[in-house]
Amino acid sequence: MKIQILGTGCPKCHTLKEHAEEALRESGVEAEIVAIKEINEIMKFGVMMTPALAIDDVVKVTGRVPSVKEICAIIKR
């Protein structure tokens, strides 16, 4: 599994990465976390508001920082 954090590196992007890391620890799921910071790459996902969270190239959340609990639910699906 690949978790992608889409954003230019703002504080919310960093918080999203921290939440994703915590969700992986809590759920016991193994995954690679990748930060995608280049605008052209972010736009390829169709994302217009950051931060955004994608799992295996599928955008799950945009424009906000989901909670650790919400990310756990997403990665367990």
PDB file as gemmi writes it, atoms N, CA and C in Angstrom:
CRYST1    1.000    1.000    1.000  90.00  90.00  90.00 P 1                      
ATOM      1  N   MET A   1       0.850  -1.172   0.000  1.00  0.00           N  
ATOM      2  CA  MET A   1       0.000   0.000   0.000  1.00  0.00           C  
ATOM      3  C   MET A   1       0.895   1.235   0.000  1.00  0.00           C  
ATOM      4  N   LYS A   2       0.447   2.248  -0.730  1.00  0.00           N  
ATOM      5  CA  LYS A   2       1.173   3.512  -0.798  1.00  0.00           C  
ATOM      6  C   LYS A   2       0.225   4.629  -0.382  1.00  0.00           C  
ATOM      7  N   ILE A   3       0.622   5.375   0.641  1.00  0.00           N  
ATOM      8  CA  ILE A   3      -0.140   6.526   1.104  1.00  0.00           C  
ATOM      9  C   ILE A   3       0.558   7.767   0.569  1.00  0.00           C  
ATOM     10  N   GLN A   4      -0.204   8.590  -0.125  1.00  0.00           N  
ATOM     11  CA  GLN A   4       0.368   9.787  -0.724  1.00  0.00           C  
ATOM     12  C   GLN A   4      -0.210  11.031  -0.056  1.00  0.00           C  
ATOM     13  N   ILE A   5       0.696  11.893   0.404  1.00  0.00           N  
ATOM     14  CA  ILE A   5       0.326  13.170   0.993  1.00  0.00           C  
ATOM     15  C   ILE A   5       0.546  14.211  -0.099  1.00  0.00           C  
ATOM     16  N   LEU A   6      -0.535  14.825  -0.545  1.00  0.00           N  
ATOM     17  CA  LEU A   6      -0.457  15.797  -1.620  1.00  0.00           C  
ATOM     18  C   LEU A   6      -0.528  17.201  -1.033  1.00  0.00           C  
ATOM     19  N   GLY A   7       0.538  17.964  -1.187  1.00  0.00           N  
ATOM     20  CA  GLY A   7       0.578  19.324  -0.676  1.00  0.00           C  
ATOM     21  C   GLY A   7       1.973  19.895  -0.804  1.00  0.00           C  
ATOM     22  N   THR A   8       2.051  21.194  -0.759  1.00  0.00           N  
ATOM     23  CA  THR A   8       3.315  21.872  -1.023  1.00  0.00           C  
ATOM     24  C   THR A   8       4.251  21.937   0.173  1.00  0.00           C  
ATOM     25  N   GLY A   9       3.823  21.457   1.318  1.00  0.00           N  
ATOM     26  CA  GLY A   9       4.687  21.446   2.499  1.00  0.00           C  
ATOM     27  C   GLY A   9       4.229  22.391   3.598  1.00  0.00           C  
ATOM     28  N   CYS A  10       2.997  22.807   3.547  1.00  0.00           N  
ATOM     29  CA  CYS A  10       2.437  23.707   4.563  1.00  0.00           C  
ATOM     30  C   CYS A  10       2.285  22.972   5.896  1.00  0.00           C  
ATOM     31  N   PRO A  11       2.019  23.699   6.985  1.00  0.00           N  
ATOM     32  CA  PRO A  11       1.831  23.043   8.284  1.00  0.00           C  
ATOM     33  C   PRO A  11       0.736  21.967   8.271  1.00  0.00           C  
ATOM     34  N   LYS A  12      -0.351  22.187   7.528  1.00  0.00           N  
ATOM     35  CA  LYS A  12      -1.422  21.185   7.455  1.00  0.00           C  
ATOM     36  C   LYS A  12      -0.930  19.911   6.769  1.00  0.00           C  
ATOM     37  N   CYS A  13      -0.059  20.069   5.779  1.00  0.00           N  
ATOM     38  CA  CYS A  13       0.514  18.904   5.089  1.00  0.00           C  
ATOM     39  C   CYS A  13       1.355  18.075   6.059  1.00  0.00           C  
ATOM     40  N   HIS A  14       2.129  18.759   6.882  1.00  0.00           N  
ATOM     41  CA  HIS A  14       2.952  18.065   7.875  1.00  0.00           C  
ATOM     42  C   HIS A  14       2.075  17.347   8.904  1.00  0.00           C  
ATOM     43  N   THR A  15       0.991  18.001   9.305  1.00  0.00           N  
ATOM     44  CA  THR A  15       0.063  17.378  10.252  1.00  0.00           C  
ATOM     45  C   THR A  15      -0.576  16.142   9.636  1.00  0.00           C  
ATOM     46  N   LEU A  16      -0.955  16.226   8.370  1.00  0.00           N  
ATOM     47  CA  LEU A  16      -1.546  15.078   7.674  1.00  0.00           C  
ATOM     48  C   LEU A  16      -0.559  13.910   7.643  1.00  0.00           C  
ATOM     49  N   LYS A  17       0.700  14.194   7.374  1.00  0.00           N  
ATOM     50  CA  LYS A  17       1.719  13.139   7.358  1.00  0.00           C  
ATOM     51  C   LYS A  17       1.850  12.502   8.742  1.00  0.00           C  
ATOM     52  N   GLU A  18       1.861  13.330   9.777  1.00  0.00           N  
ATOM     53  CA  GLU A  18       1.935  12.810  11.150  1.00  0.00           C  
ATOM     54  C   GLU A  18       0.729  11.932  11.458  1.00  0.00           C  
ATOM     55  N   HIS A  19      -0.457  12.367  11.066  1.00  0.00           N  
ATOM     56  CA  HIS A  19      -1.673  11.572  11.295  1.00  0.00           C  
ATOM     57  C   HIS A  19      -1.605  10.245  10.552  1.00  0.00           C  
ATOM     58  N   ALA A  20      -1.098  10.273   9.320  1.00  0.00           N  
ATOM     59  CA  ALA A  20      -0.975   9.041   8.536  1.00  0.00           C  
ATOM     60  C   ALA A  20       0.005   8.074   9.205  1.00  0.00           C  
ATOM     61  N   GLU A  21       1.115   8.593   9.693  1.00  0.00           N  
ATOM     62  CA  GLU A  21       2.092   7.752  10.384  1.00  0.00           C  
ATOM     63  C   GLU A  21       1.487   7.129  11.637  1.00  0.00           C  
ATOM     64  N   GLU A  22       0.744   7.915  12.394  1.00  0.00           N  
ATOM     65  CA  GLU A  22       0.102   7.408  13.612  1.00  0.00           C  
ATOM     66  C   GLU A  22      -0.960   6.364  13.263  1.00  0.00           C  
ATOM     67  N   ALA A  23      -1.721   6.605  12.196  1.00  0.00           N  
ATOM     68  CA  ALA A  23      -2.752   5.647  11.771  1.00  0.00           C  
ATOM     69  C   ALA A  23      -2.114   4.314  11.398  1.00  0.00           C  
ATOM     70  N   LEU A  24      -0.967   4.347  10.757  1.00  0.00           N  
ATOM     71  CA  LEU A  24      -0.278   3.100  10.406  1.00  0.00           C  
ATOM     72  C   LEU A  24       0.176   2.365  11.663  1.00  0.00           C  
ATOM     73  N   ARG A  25       0.709   3.102  12.628  1.00  0.00           N  
ATOM     74  CA  ARG A  25       1.130   2.469  13.892  1.00  0.00           C  
ATOM     75  C   ARG A  25      -0.054   1.827  14.610  1.00  0.00           C  
ATOM     76  N   GLU A  26      -1.157   2.572  14.692  1.00  0.00           N  
ATOM     77  CA  GLU A  26      -2.337   2.076  15.412  1.00  0.00           C  
ATOM     78  C   GLU A  26      -2.988   0.883  14.714  1.00  0.00           C  
ATOM     79  N   SER A  27      -3.001   0.896  13.393  1.00  0.00           N  
ATOM     80  CA  SER A  27      -3.707  -0.155  12.656  1.00  0.00           C  
ATOM     81  C   SER A  27      -2.844  -1.382  12.401  1.00  0.00           C  
ATOM     82  N   GLY A  28      -1.528  -1.219  12.507  1.00  0.00           N  
ATOM     83  CA  GLY A  28      -0.627  -2.331  12.233  1.00  0.00           C  
ATOM     84  C   GLY A  28      -0.454  -2.609  10.747  1.00  0.00           C  
ATOM     85  N   VAL A  29      -0.964  -1.727   9.914  1.00  0.00           N  
ATOM     86  CA  VAL A  29      -0.842  -1.878   8.460  1.00  0.00           C  
ATOM     87  C   VAL A  29       0.527  -1.362   8.033  1.00  0.00           C  
ATOM     88  N   GLU A  30       1.153  -2.078   7.105  1.00  0.00           N  
ATOM     89  CA  GLU A  30       2.422  -1.623   6.568  1.00  0.00           C  
ATOM     90  C   GLU A  30       2.167  -0.899   5.264  1.00  0.00           C  
ATOM     91  N   ALA A  31       2.757   0.289   5.143  1.00  0.00           N  
ATOM     92  CA  ALA A  31       2.584   1.078   3.926  1.00  0.00           C  
ATOM     93  C   ALA A  31       3.741   2.051   3.793  1.00  0.00           C  
ATOM     94  N   GLU A  32       3.939   2.481   2.582  1.00  0.00           N  
ATOM     95  CA  GLU A  32       4.933   3.511   2.290  1.00  0.00           C  
ATOM     96  C   GLU A  32       4.201   4.849   2.259  1.00  0.00           C  
ATOM     97  N   ILE A  33       4.774   5.857   2.906  1.00  0.00           N  
ATOM     98  CA  ILE A  33       4.204   7.196   2.856  1.00  0.00           C  
ATOM     99  C   ILE A  33       5.075   8.042   1.930  1.00  0.00           C  
ATOM    100  N   VAL A  34       4.428   8.663   0.962  1.00  0.00           N  
ATOM    101  CA  VAL A  34       5.133   9.472  -0.032  1.00  0.00           C  
ATOM    102  C   VAL A  34       4.541  10.880  -0.015  1.00  0.00           C  
ATOM    103  N   ALA A  35       5.401  11.878   0.079  1.00  0.00           N  
ATOM    104  CA  ALA A  35       4.951  13.271  -0.003  1.00  0.00           C  
ATOM    105  C   ALA A  35       5.103  13.744  -1.439  1.00  0.00           C  
ATOM    106  N   ILE A  36       4.018  14.236  -1.994  1.00  0.00           N  
ATOM    107  CA  ILE A  36       4.037  14.779  -3.351  1.00  0.00           C  
ATOM    108  C   ILE A  36       3.836  16.284  -3.225  1.00  0.00           C  
ATOM    109  N   LYS A  37       4.897  17.043  -3.516  1.00  0.00           N  
ATOM    110  CA  LYS A  37       4.896  18.483  -3.267  1.00  0.00           C  
ATOM    111  C   LYS A  37       4.840  19.338  -4.531  1.00  0.00           C  
ATOM    112  N   GLU A  38       5.104  18.756  -5.673  1.00  0.00           N  
ATOM    113  CA  GLU A  38       5.116  19.536  -6.910  1.00  0.00           C  
ATOM    114  C   GLU A  38       3.691  19.756  -7.418  1.00  0.00           C  
ATOM    115  N   ILE A  39       3.364  20.997  -7.684  1.00  0.00           N  
ATOM    116  CA  ILE A  39       2.014  21.366  -8.110  1.00  0.00           C  
ATOM    117  C   ILE A  39       1.563  20.573  -9.334  1.00  0.00           C  
ATOM    118  N   ASN A  40       2.438  20.411 -10.317  1.00  0.00           N  
ATOM    119  CA  ASN A  40       2.050  19.668 -11.527  1.00  0.00           C  
ATOM    120  C   ASN A  40       1.685  18.229 -11.208  1.00  0.00           C  
ATOM    121  N   GLU A  41       2.395  17.609 -10.286  1.00  0.00           N  
ATOM    122  CA  GLU A  41       2.087  16.233  -9.886  1.00  0.00           C  
ATOM    123  C   GLU A  41       0.776  16.182  -9.105  1.00  0.00           C  
ATOM    124  N   ILE A  42       0.562  17.162  -8.230  1.00  0.00           N  
ATOM    125  CA  ILE A  42      -0.689  17.220  -7.457  1.00  0.00           C  
ATOM    126  C   ILE A  42      -1.882  17.381  -8.399  1.00  0.00           C  
ATOM    127  N   MET A  43      -1.728  18.219  -9.405  1.00  0.00           N  
ATOM    128  CA  MET A  43      -2.825  18.468 -10.346  1.00  0.00           C  
ATOM    129  C   MET A  43      -3.167  17.234 -11.163  1.00  0.00           C  
ATOM    130  N   LYS A  44      -2.218  16.337 -11.367  1.00  0.00           N  
ATOM    131  CA  LYS A  44      -2.498  15.093 -12.088  1.00  0.00           C  
ATOM    132  C   LYS A  44      -3.523  14.241 -11.351  1.00  0.00           C  
ATOM    133  N   PHE A  45      -3.647  14.438 -10.046  1.00  0.00           N  
ATOM    134  CA  PHE A  45      -4.642  13.724  -9.250  1.00  0.00           C  
ATOM    135  C   PHE A  45      -6.009  14.410  -9.317  1.00  0.00           C  
ATOM    136  N   GLY A  46      -6.066  15.593  -9.918  1.00  0.00           N  
ATOM    137  CA  GLY A  46      -7.312  16.348  -9.980  1.00  0.00           C  
ATOM    138  C   GLY A  46      -7.596  17.110  -8.701  1.00  0.00           C  
ATOM    139  N   VAL A  47      -6.592  17.263  -7.861  1.00  0.00           N  
ATOM    140  CA  VAL A  47      -6.747  17.935  -6.571  1.00  0.00           C  
ATOM    141  C   VAL A  47      -6.592  19.439  -6.761  1.00  0.00           C  
ATOM    142  N   MET A  48      -7.570  20.192  -6.275  1.00  0.00           N  
ATOM    143  CA  MET A  48      -7.520  21.644  -6.368  1.00  0.00           C  
ATOM    144  C   MET A  48      -7.299  22.293  -5.006  1.00  0.00           C  
ATOM    145  N   MET A  49      -7.519  21.545  -3.924  1.00  0.00           N  
ATOM    146  CA  MET A  49      -7.302  22.058  -2.568  1.00  0.00           C  
ATOM    147  C   MET A  49      -6.423  21.083  -1.810  1.00  0.00           C  
ATOM    148  N   THR A  50      -5.390  21.619  -1.188  1.00  0.00           N  
ATOM    149  CA  THR A  50      -4.512  20.780  -0.382  1.00  0.00           C  
ATOM    150  C   THR A  50      -4.701  21.143   1.082  1.00  0.00           C  
ATOM    151  N   PRO A  51      -4.322  20.280   1.981  1.00  0.00           N  
ATOM    152  CA  PRO A  51      -3.694  18.994   1.724  1.00  0.00           C  
ATOM    153  C   PRO A  51      -4.708  17.966   1.235  1.00  0.00           C  
ATOM    154  N   ALA A  52      -4.178  16.921   0.649  1.00  0.00           N  
ATOM    155  CA  ALA A  52      -5.029  15.825   0.189  1.00  0.00           C  
ATOM    156  C   ALA A  52      -4.341  14.507   0.532  1.00  0.00           C  
ATOM    157  N   LEU A  53      -5.155  13.483   0.706  1.00  0.00           N  
ATOM    158  CA  LEU A  53      -4.667  12.150   1.027  1.00  0.00           C  
ATOM    159  C   LEU A  53      -5.115  11.198  -0.069  1.00  0.00           C  
ATOM    160  N   ALA A  54      -4.147  10.461  -0.620  1.00  0.00           N  
ATOM    161  CA  ALA A  54      -4.470   9.450  -1.631  1.00  0.00           C  
ATOM    162  C   ALA A  54      -3.907   8.111  -1.172  1.00  0.00           C  
ATOM    163  N   ILE A  55      -4.614   7.055  -1.494  1.00  0.00           N  
ATOM    164  CA  ILE A  55      -4.166   5.702  -1.209  1.00  0.00           C  
ATOM    165  C   ILE A  55      -4.050   4.988  -2.548  1.00  0.00           C  
ATOM    166  N   ASP A  56      -2.848   4.496  -2.840  1.00  0.00           N  
ATOM    167  CA  ASP A  56      -2.605   3.798  -4.109  1.00  0.00           C  
ATOM    168  C   ASP A  56      -3.161   4.564  -5.304  1.00  0.00           C  
ATOM    169  N   ASP A  57      -2.836   5.860  -5.358  1.00  0.00           N  
ATOM    170  CA  ASP A  57      -3.191   6.757  -6.470  1.00  0.00           C  
ATOM    171  C   ASP A  57      -4.661   7.127  -6.548  1.00  0.00           C  
ATOM    172  N   VAL A  58      -5.457   6.821  -5.518  1.00  0.00           N  
ATOM    173  CA  VAL A  58      -6.874   7.189  -5.485  1.00  0.00           C  
ATOM    174  C   VAL A  58      -7.070   8.207  -4.360  1.00  0.00           C  
ATOM    175  N   VAL A  59      -7.534   9.410  -4.716  1.00  0.00           N  
ATOM    176  CA  VAL A  59      -7.727  10.474  -3.734  1.00  0.00           C  
ATOM    177  C   VAL A  59      -8.892  10.111  -2.817  1.00  0.00           C  
ATOM    178  N   LYS A  60      -8.637  10.200  -1.509  1.00  0.00           N  
ATOM    179  CA  LYS A  60      -9.656   9.861  -0.512  1.00  0.00           C  
ATOM    180  C   LYS A  60     -10.174  11.093   0.232  1.00  0.00           C  
ATOM    181  N   VAL A  61      -9.302  12.078   0.464  1.00  0.00           N  
ATOM    182  CA  VAL A  61      -9.681  13.275   1.223  1.00  0.00           C  
ATOM    183  C   VAL A  61      -8.965  14.468   0.604  1.00  0.00           C  
ATOM    184  N   THR A  62      -9.685  15.594   0.442  1.00  0.00           N  
ATOM    185  CA  THR A  62      -9.052  16.810  -0.065  1.00  0.00           C  
ATOM    186  C   THR A  62      -9.453  18.019   0.769  1.00  0.00           C  
ATOM    187  N   GLY A  63      -8.532  18.983   0.847  1.00  0.00           N  
ATOM    188  CA  GLY A  63      -8.828  20.268   1.459  1.00  0.00           C  
ATOM    189  C   GLY A  63      -8.923  20.295   2.966  1.00  0.00           C  
ATOM    190  N   ARG A  64      -8.556  19.212   3.629  1.00  0.00           N  
ATOM    191  CA  ARG A  64      -8.616  19.182   5.101  1.00  0.00           C  
ATOM    192  C   ARG A  64      -7.698  18.094   5.621  1.00  0.00           C  
ATOM    193  N   VAL A  65      -7.488  18.127   6.927  1.00  0.00           N  
ATOM    194  CA  VAL A  65      -6.655  17.112   7.575  1.00  0.00           C  
ATOM    195  C   VAL A  65      -7.580  16.127   8.289  1.00  0.00           C  
ATOM    196  N   PRO A  66      -7.690  14.906   7.791  1.00  0.00           N  
ATOM    197  CA  PRO A  66      -8.531  13.918   8.472  1.00  0.00           C  
ATOM    198  C   PRO A  66      -7.889  13.480   9.784  1.00  0.00           C  
ATOM    199  N   SER A  67      -8.726  13.029  10.700  1.00  0.00           N  
ATOM    200  CA  SER A  67      -8.221  12.548  11.985  1.00  0.00           C  
ATOM    201  C   SER A  67      -7.493  11.218  11.802  1.00  0.00           C  
ATOM    202  N   VAL A  68      -6.734  10.854  12.820  1.00  0.00           N  
ATOM    203  CA  VAL A  68      -6.046   9.561  12.804  1.00  0.00           C  
ATOM    204  C   VAL A  68      -7.075   8.440  12.684  1.00  0.00           C  
ATOM    205  N   LYS A  69      -8.169   8.559  13.403  1.00  0.00           N  
ATOM    206  CA  LYS A  69      -9.228   7.547  13.369  1.00  0.00           C  
ATOM    207  C   LYS A  69      -9.818   7.404  11.962  1.00  0.00           C  
ATOM    208  N   GLU A  70     -10.029   8.530  11.295  1.00  0.00           N  
ATOM    209  CA  GLU A  70     -10.585   8.509   9.939  1.00  0.00           C  
ATOM    210  C   GLU A  70      -9.608   7.849   8.967  1.00  0.00           C  
ATOM    211  N   ILE A  71      -8.327   8.155   9.106  1.00  0.00           N  
ATOM    212  CA  ILE A  71      -7.323   7.542   8.230  1.00  0.00           C  
ATOM    213  C   ILE A  71      -7.245   6.040   8.492  1.00  0.00           C  
ATOM    214  N   CYS A  72      -7.331   5.633   9.759  1.00  0.00           N  
ATOM    215  CA  CYS A  72      -7.349   4.204  10.081  1.00  0.00           C  
ATOM    216  C   CYS A  72      -8.496   3.501   9.336  1.00  0.00           C  
ATOM    217  N   ALA A  73      -9.665   4.116   9.366  1.00  0.00           N  
ATOM    218  CA  ALA A  73     -10.830   3.532   8.693  1.00  0.00           C  
ATOM    219  C   ALA A  73     -10.604   3.433   7.190  1.00  0.00           C  
ATOM    220  N   ILE A  74      -9.974   4.434   6.611  1.00  0.00           N  
ATOM    221  CA  ILE A  74      -9.728   4.446   5.168  1.00  0.00           C  
ATOM    222  C   ILE A  74      -8.739   3.337   4.789  1.00  0.00           C  
ATOM    223  N   ILE A  75      -7.659   3.197   5.551  1.00  0.00           N  
ATOM    224  CA  ILE A  75      -6.636   2.221   5.152  1.00  0.00           C  
ATOM    225  C   ILE A  75      -7.053   0.784   5.451  1.00  0.00           C  
ATOM    226  N   LYS A  76      -8.027   0.592   6.326  1.00  0.00           N  
ATOM    227  CA  LYS A  76      -8.489  -0.768   6.616  1.00  0.00           C  
ATOM    228  C   LYS A  76      -9.506  -1.270   5.602  1.00  0.00           C  
ATOM    229  N   ARG A  77     -10.038  -0.394   4.765  1.00  0.00           N  
ATOM    230  CA  ARG A  77     -11.035  -0.796   3.756  1.00  0.00           C  
ATOM    231  C   ARG A  77     -10.428  -1.641   2.688  1.00  0.00           C  
TER     232      ARG A  77                                                      
END                                                                             
